[in-house]
Amino acid sequence: MHHYTITIQWSDEDGCFVVVLPDFADRVMQPVTHGETYEMALQNAQDVMSLLVETT
């Protein structure tokens, strides 16, 4: 099992939570996704991470 870091921060500029996946910074533009709520941002992060893991 692999462990990856997900960073979720509120962005006043964007008006939402933005997600950075530092372990994939060399493969994708950061931030990688966002969400209107923390929970939505986390779900979106997990979806993106699943795709990234499948393609690497």
N, C-alpha and C positions, 0 to 999 in steps of 0.2 A: 504494500500500500504506500502510495506517495502522499506527501503532505505539501500543500501549497499555501501561500499567503494571499489573503484577500484584504485590501484596504478600502474601507468605505468612509467617505468624509462628506459632510454637508458643504455645498458650494453656494454661497450667497449670490455669486455672479450668475450661476446657472439656475438657481432656485430648485435644486434637487440634490439627492445624494449621488456622488460620482464614485465609480469603482476603478481601482487600479489593481492589476495583477502583476506585482513586481517580478515574479518568477518567469513571466512571459514577455518582459519589456523588450527583449531583443527580437521578438517576433511580431508583436502587434503594437499599434499606436495606443498610448495611454492618455486619459482613462479609456477603458474598454467598453464600459456600459454605465448605466445610471438607473435611478428609480425615484419616483415621487415620495416613497416611504423607504425607511431602512430595510424593511422586509422585502419590498419589491426589488431594491437594489441588490440584496443578497441573493434572491432567486435568480435575477438576471446574471449575476456574477457566476453562480453555479452552472447555469446554462452555457455561458460563454466558456467557462473553464472545461466543461465536459467536451465541447467541440474542439477546443485546443488540444486536450489530452488525446482525443481520438485521432487527430491529424498529425501528431508528432511521434 
